[in-house]
Amino acid sequence: MGGMRLLFLLCLTLTLIPTPTVRGDESLAEYTPRMRVGDSWTYGVTRCEQERGVVECSQTRIKERVEAIESWGDGCGCFTVETWRLTSEESEEVIGRRWYTRDWRLLKSEKNNETTVYDPGVDQYIFPLRVGAEWSSEAEVRVYSPELRKPLQDHTNGRCRVAAKENVSVPAGVFECYRIELEIDGQPQSQMWFSDEVKWNVKLQIASRQRDAWTNITYELSEYSLADFYIQNIEDIVLTSEETVEVPVTIKRINGFSSPVSLSVLGVPQGILVRLRPEVVELDRTVIQISLNSSRVSSGSHRLILIGQGDGLVRTEEFKMIVSTHSFPMAEKELILLSVLVVCISVIVIVTRRMRLGSLHS
């Protein structure tokens, strides 16, 4: 049973995921993080074990990655996190998976050919996080394995407390973190440090003791990459009254970001017509069509802002539009033509009169 307890402890502490908390006037509101396919975190792992007075330590690297967001089980919206072992040759091997509901309830985990089911699921956090906050996590645990005739069963009661907010230095950098202490059945078991910035644990320490043996495992973040997108730089454009300008827009997707991006433009002056084709970008490119639809637009420089929104993210790109009305609007053209016509008629009349006077004198 001690081995199962350590397995549960590993799964539970790895799933106490750091997530963005709400600040300011919304500090008392419940907040649920939004995870995205492609979010990933790489850790250096040091494992030390002591048995019968002999201590052995080993080091490895793992990557945690959000692989899917889908319906699972009873149709709930869930996301899947895969754990990969990284070797010195930079090859990757999947060594585990975990399934969560969107409100961060752990339902199931797989590791080492064993499947662990948590009934009715393990609640990970109570938000907003703040120093001194405490919560409990209680679960019936069943472990299934091809080597077992029937599943192992246990009941585990975990209690978490936010002990401090402090800066933590790891290979990935220095991060402001909440330090959370976890107890299992009243015994101190692990500490976790996480940062809103990375949406995951920055550091994790797990301790397990059984009579004359103990195991200590430390995870430290070495790098991370969050699924995201940005709008590539847009060059300044010149708009005249004689044309429609088409401005190409490129959406750059980072670390597997695959959600549609909806676009809009702010700062458009009156008399300017802007169309986005299409407004929702499924792939990577769209076009902004800009033209004059009024004769009253004056020459000048304008700053426009292109806004992209996708999967809860908002990104912007500013660009300059120069309006240059070199040619005259239609009303002014007609007036000039009329004036020229009047002058021509006047000249013809004057010349005709002179010719008549000359013929009379002769």
N, C-alpha and C positions, 0 to 999 in steps of 0.2 A: 504493500500500500504506500510505502514511503516513496517509491519510484513514481507512482501515479500522482502523489502530492506534489513532487517536484515538477512533473509535466504540467499539472494544472497551474502551478505557480508561474512557470515560464510563460504559458499562454496568457494568463491573466495580466501579468506585469507588462508583457509586450503589447497588450491591447489597451493599456491605459494611455490613450493617444493624446498628445497635445493638440489643442485646437484653439482657433481664434476666439477670444472672449469679447463681450460687448463692453464698451466704455461709456463714460459720460452719463447722460440722462437715461440711457438704456442699460445701466449697469446691473439692475435688478431683474432684467428680462432674461428668460431662458434662451439660450443660443445653441443651435446645432450646426456643426461644421459642414462644409460642402467639400467632399473629396472628389477628385477627378481622375479618370483613367489616365495613367501616365505619371502621376505623382510618385516619386521614388526617393529613397533614403539609403545610404550606404554606411555601414558601421564596421569598426574594428572591434572584435570580440576577444576578450581574455578570459579563459576559464581555468580556475585553479581548484584542484581536488585534493583532500587529505584523507587518507585511510591508513589506520594502523601506524600513524606517525610519519608516513611518507607523503610528501606534497609533490604533486605534478601539475604543471601549467602548460597550456597550449594557446595558440592564437590563430584566429581565422578572420575572414571578412564575410559579411552577409549583406544582401540588398533586400529591402522591403519595397514592394511596388503594388500600387492599386491596378489590378488587371481587368476588372469588369464591374459594371453597375447594372444590375438586372433583377428580375423577379426570381425568388427562390422559395422553396418550401410551400408555405400557405399563400404565396403570391405577394409577400411583402417586398418592398423595394430594398435590395441589399447590395453591398459592394464586397468584392473579394480582394484580399491582400495576399500576395504570394511572397514567400521568403526564398531567396536564392543564395546558395553558397558560392562564393567567388574564390577561384584558385589563383595560384601565382601565374598561371598561363592566361589569366583573364577569361577563362571559360566559366560558364554559369550552369548551375544545377539546381532545380527546384527541390527544396527539402521540406516545404510546408505550405499550408494555405489556411486562411481564416475567413469566416463569413460573418458580416455584421449587418444589422439593420441600419437604415439611414440615421436613426437616432442613437447609434453607437451601442447597440446591445449585441454582445457576442453570442452567436448561436452555435457555431461548430468550428472545430479546428482539425487539421490533419497534419501529422508529423510522424516520421519513422514507421510508416505503414500502420499507424494507429489513428483512429478517428475518435475525437472527444466531443460529446454533445452536452450542452449546457441547457438545463431546463429550469425555468422558462427562458433562460438567457441571462447574461451577466451585464448589468448596467455599468458603464465605465466611468462616467463623470456626472457630477451635478454642477450645472453652470448657473451663473458666472463663477469662475474660480477666484478665490480670494484667500489670503492668508488666514488660517484658523478654521476654514470650512472643513467639514467632515461628512462622510457618507459611507454607507455599508453596501456590500455586494454579496448576496447569498445565492447559492446555486446547488442543484442536484447535478452531479457529474457522472456521466457514463462513458466508459472507455471501451471501444470495440477494436478487436485485433484478430487477424486470422489464426493467431496462436492461442486464442482464448476460446474455450467452449461457450462461455457466456460472458457478457460484459461485466467489467469491474464497476462498482458503484460506490459513490462517496457523497457526502454532504459537506460543503466547505463554506465558511463564512469569512469574508474578507472585509476589512475596514480601512478606509483611506483618510488621510488628513493632510491638508496643505500646510506644511510646516514653515515655509519661508519663500520669499521672492529674492533671487540673487543672480549674479552674473556667473556663468559657467564657461570655462575655456576647454574646448575640444579641438581636434585637428581641423574641423570645418570652420572654426572661428570662435568668437566670444559672443554669447547670447544671454539675453535676460530671460530667466527661467523661473517657473514655479517648481519648488521641491516638494514632492508628494511622498509621504511615508505610508507603506502598506503593511498591515498585519493580517496574518492568516490564523484563524482560531486563537487570537489573542497573542500570537508570537510575532515579533518584528521579522519581516522577510525581505523587504526590498525598498529601495528609494529610486525615484524617477525625477528627472529634470527635463522640463520641456519648454519650448519657446513658441509663442504665437507666430513668430516669423516663419518657422519651418513646418508648422502643423504636425509635429511628430516629436518623439523623445529625442533630446539632445544627448542625454546620458542616462544610463540605467544600471543599477547595481542589484543583483539578486543573491540572497544568501539562503542556504538550506543546510540544516544540521540534523544528524541522526546518530545519537550515542557518541561513538568515538570518531565519526566521519563528518566531514563538511564539504560543501561545494560553494564557491563564490564565482559569480559570472559578472563581468563588466562590459557594457556596450558603450562605445563612444562614436558619435557621428563624425564621419570623415568627409562626406559630401552629400548634397541633396539637390534635386531638381523637381520643380513643380510644373505641372502642365499649365500652359499659358499661351497667350498670343499677343502680337503687337501689330500695329499698322506701319508699314514701311514708309519712309520719308517721302512726302509728296512735294514735287518741285513747284515753284511759283508759276502762276499762269497769267497770261495777258488776254483780256476779253475785249473785243470790239463789237460794234453794233451790227457787223456784217456776217457774224458766224456763230456757230455753236461749238464750244470747246469741249472735247472729251478728255477727261483726266483719268488715266489708269490708276487703280488702287490695288495694292498687294497686301494680303493678310499673311503674316508669317506665324506659323504654328510651332510651338515649342513643346518638346518632350511628349509627343503623342496627343496633344490637344485636338479633339475631333468634333466639338460641338459647333453648330451653326453660329454665325456672327451677324447680328443685325446692325445696320449702319444708319446714321442720320447726320445732318450737317447743321451747325449752329453759326450764327453771325451773318446770315445772308441778308444783304440790304434789300430794301424795297426796289422792285423793278428788275430783280435778277431771278431767273428761274433755274432751279436746281433739281435734277432727277438722278436717282441712283438706280442702276440697272445691272444686277438686281439689288434690292434693299437688304435681303438676307443672303449671306454668302455661305454656301455649303462647302465650296472648295477653297480657292486661294485668291481669286481675282474678281474684280468688278470694275465698273466705269461710272464716273460722275459726269453727267452732261450739264453744262452751264451755258446759259444764253440770256440775252436781254429780252424782256417782254414789255418794256416801256420806253418811251422816247424821252422820259424825264430823268434818266439816270445820268449823273455827271461823272466826269473822269475822276479817278482817285484810286487809292490803295485800301484794301479791306483785308482784315484777318478773319479767316474762316476756321472752324474747328470740326474735324470729322470724328464722330464718336462711334466706337464699336462696342457692342455688348454681347457677351456669350457665356452661358453657364455661370452666371453670377459675377463675372469679371467685366470691368469697364476700362477700356483703353482709349486714348485720344491722340490725335495728330493734328497739329496746327499748320496751315499753309496760307500763302498770301495770294490774293487775286487783285490784279491791276486792271481797272476798267479804263480803256482808252477809246473815246468816241471821236476819232479823227474825222469821219464823214458826218455830214449834217443829218439830223433827223428829217423825216419826210416833210413835216410842216414847214421847216425852214427851207428846204429845197424848193418847194412849191412857191414860196414867197420870193425867192431869188429869181426863179424862172419867170415869174410874173413881172418882176422889176426889169429884168433884161428885155422882156417882150415889150414893155412900155417904152423903154429907151429906144429900142429898134424902131418902133412905130413913130416915135417923135422924130428920130433922125430921118426917116422916110418922108414924113410930112414936111420937114424943113427943106430937104433937098428938092422935093416936088415943087414947093412954092418958089424957090429960087430959080428953078428951071423955067417956070411959067413967067416970072418977072423978066428973065433974060430974053425970052421969046417976044414979049411985048415990046421991050425996048428996041429990039432989032427990027 
